Amino acid sequence: MAGRSGFSTVDGMVAITLFALAALGAGGAMARSARALGEANRETAAARATAEIVERLRTTLRAAGDRCGAVVSGSTLTAAAAVSWRSTPAMAGIDLRVIATRPGLRQPRSDTLWLFLPCR
């Protein structure tokens, strides 16, 4: 039997098992990647909603002749996030805190943006 070459049944079973384990590992990595991509998309949408709110508040302030009383606290609900803002009078302007709350994988996530808007 020394002249025979090729794979035995055991060799084939070992190869199939190793291939199956590699495929399972790759599938798990793809699932984690898809979850991370979904989370990144939600973060981007929430950041975009926050930027739109801040720009709207700046436009309101400019339209009111830069009077500080034109920007008041409030909130809105977008498709991406619930965005709330609170304006606090400060010297020569307004301290503005904007909080965007978006759905997360297990629980809601919040991001806070603090900025200063100069006004009279």
N, C-alpha and C positions, 0 to 999 in steps of 0.2 A: 503494500500500500504506500510505499515511499514515493511512488511516481505520481500520485494524485495531488492536484492543487485546486484551490478554490475555497469557498466559505462553507463552514458547517452550519447546522441549524442554530447552534448556540451563538456563533458569531453573528448571524443574522438577527437573532433576538436582542443581543447586546446593542447592535447598531440601531435597531428600531427604538429601543428604550432610550438611548442617548439622544436620538433625534427628537423623540417626543418630549423629553425634558427640556431640550433647547427651544422647542416650539412653545412650550408653556412659559418659559422665561421671557421669550420675546413677546408673547401675548400680554403678559403682566406689565412689561415695560411700555407697550403701546397703550394699555389702559391708563397707566399713570400719566403718560404724556397727554392723552386726551383730556383727563381731568385737569391737568395743569393748564392746558390751552383754554379750556372753558373758564377757569378762574381768571386767567389773564384777560380774556374777552370781557368778563363782567367788570374787572377793575378798569379796563380802558373805557367802557361805556359809562361807568360811574364818574370817572375823571372828566370825560367829555361833558356830562350833564353838569358837573360842578363848574367847569369853565364857562359853559353857557349862562349859568346863573350869575356868576361873577361879572361877566360881560354885560348882562342885562342890568345889573345893579350899577355898574359904571355908566352905562348909557342913561339910566334914570337920573343919576347924579349930575351928569353933564347937561341933560335936558332941563334940570331945575336950576341951572346957573350955579352949580357947585355948592348949593345950600345943603348943609349936613342933614337937615330934617327930612330930606327927600328919600333917604334910604332908611327903611324900617325893617324890623325883624319879620321873618316869615318862613314859609316852607312850601314845598311843592313835591309832587309825586311824578316821577318820570318812569318810562319803561325800564330803565336801568337801575334806578336807585331812588330812595326817598332823600331829598335834599332839604336841609333846614339851615337857616342863617340867623345870626343874632348880631345886631349892630349896637355898639357901645360908644357913646361920645368920648372923644379923646381930644387932647390939645391939637388944634388945627386939623382935625379930621375925625375919622370914624375907625375904630377897631372892629373888624368884621371877622366873625368866626362862622365858617361854613362846614357843616357836617353832612357827609354823604354816607348813607347806610344802604348796603346792597346785600343780596342773598349770598351766602357762602356755601361751602360744601356741607358743613355740619350745623353751622349757626350763622346768623347775620354778621357782617363785618362793617365796621365804620372807619372812615378816614376823615380827619379834621384838617382844614386849611385855615390858617390865621393870616390876615392881611390888613394893611392900613390903607384907607382911602383918604387922600387929602381933600378938604373942603373948607367952606367958611361957616 
